[in-house]
Amino acid sequence: MEEVILNIIMHSGEARSHAMEAISSAKSGDFDEARELIVRADEELGYAHSSQTSLIQGEAANDNIEFSLLLVHAQDHLMTTMTFKDLAVELIEVHEKINSINK
């Protein structure tokens, strides 16, 4: 179980890093790179979500899923990263609009 939890944390962290880099790329005017980084963030979130789903399915099958601070931490990472990625997409669009206006 700890391996699954650590996968959630690891992939969520990678996704957050990609989303942050995407914002920086958009700020610099490299919108193709920003979009590619969002795709990578989505891929990482997919891996994290898959791990989360395996825990949920285990609980639904009456497996003994022990709640721990590490599990709560993993869930927190995943949910905040999902929100952060959505905001990154919005910020990229804002930077694109600003860039097109300034040209």
C-alpha positions as CSV (number, residue, x, y, z in Angstrom):
1,M,0.0,0.0,0.0
2,E,2.8,2.4,0.8
3,E,4.2,2.0,-2.7
4,V,0.8,3.0,-4.2
5,I,0.7,6.0,-1.9
6,L,4.2,7.0,-2.8
7,N,3.3,6.7,-6.5
8,I,0.5,9.2,-6.0
9,I,2.8,11.6,-4.3
10,M,5.6,11.2,-6.9
11,H,3.4,11.5,-10.0
12,S,1.5,14.4,-8.5
13,G,4.8,16.2,-7.8
14,E,6.0,15.6,-11.3
15,A,2.7,16.9,-12.7
16,R,2.9,20.0,-10.5
17,S,6.5,20.7,-11.7
18,H,5.4,20.4,-15.3
19,A,2.5,22.8,-14.7
20,M,4.8,25.3,-13.1
21,E,7.3,25.0,-15.9
22,A,4.4,25.5,-18.4
23,I,3.4,28.8,-16.7
24,S,7.1,29.9,-16.9
25,S,7.2,29.0,-20.6
26,A,4.0,30.9,-21.3
27,K,5.4,33.9,-19.5
28,S,8.4,33.8,-21.8
29,G,6.2,33.5,-24.8
30,D,6.9,29.8,-25.6
31,F,3.3,28.6,-25.9
32,D,4.1,25.4,-27.8
33,E,6.4,24.4,-24.9
34,A,3.8,25.4,-22.4
35,R,1.1,23.2,-24.0
36,E,3.6,20.3,-24.2
37,L,4.3,20.6,-20.5
38,I,0.6,20.6,-19.8
39,V,0.3,17.4,-21.7
40,R,3.1,15.9,-19.6
41,A,1.4,17.1,-16.5
42,D,-1.8,15.4,-17.6
43,E,0.1,12.2,-18.2
44,E,1.6,12.3,-14.7
45,L,-1.8,13.1,-13.2
46,G,-3.2,10.1,-15.1
47,Y,-0.6,7.8,-13.4
48,A,-1.4,9.3,-10.0
49,H,-5.1,9.0,-10.5
50,S,-4.7,5.4,-11.6
51,S,-2.9,4.7,-8.3
52,Q,-5.7,6.5,-6.4
53,T,-8.3,4.4,-8.2
54,S,-6.6,1.2,-7.2
55,L,-6.9,2.2,-3.6
56,I,-10.6,3.1,-4.1
57,Q,-11.3,-0.2,-5.8
58,G,-9.5,-2.0,-3.0
59,E,-11.7,-0.3,-0.4
60,A,-14.8,-1.1,-2.5
61,A,-13.8,-4.8,-2.5
62,N,-13.5,-4.6,1.3
63,D,-9.7,-4.7,1.4
64,N,-8.3,-3.3,4.6
65,I,-7.1,0.2,3.6
66,E,-5.4,1.8,6.5
67,F,-5.8,5.5,6.7
68,S,-2.5,7.3,7.5
69,L,-1.1,10.7,7.4
70,L,0.9,9.6,4.4
71,L,-2.3,8.6,2.6
72,V,-3.9,12.0,3.5
73,H,-0.8,13.7,2.3
74,A,-0.9,11.8,-1.1
75,Q,-4.6,12.7,-1.5
76,D,-3.8,16.4,-0.7
77,H,-1.0,16.4,-3.3
78,L,-3.2,14.9,-6.0
79,M,-6.1,17.2,-5.5
80,T,-4.1,20.4,-5.2
81,T,-2.1,19.5,-8.3
82,M,-5.2,18.8,-10.3
83,T,-6.5,22.3,-9.4
84,F,-3.0,23.9,-10.0
85,K,-2.8,22.3,-13.4
86,D,-6.3,23.7,-14.3
87,L,-5.2,27.1,-13.2
88,A,-1.9,26.8,-15.2
89,V,-4.0,26.2,-18.3
90,E,-6.0,29.3,-17.6
91,L,-2.8,31.3,-17.0
92,I,-1.3,30.1,-20.3
93,E,-4.4,31.3,-22.1
94,V,-4.1,34.7,-20.4
95,H,-0.5,35.0,-21.3
96,E,-1.3,34.1,-24.9
97,K,-4.0,36.8,-25.1
98,I,-1.7,39.4,-23.6
99,N,1.0,38.4,-26.0
100,S,-1.3,38.7,-29.0
101,I,-2.5,42.1,-27.8
102,N,1.0,43.4,-27.4
103,K,2.1,42.4,-30.9
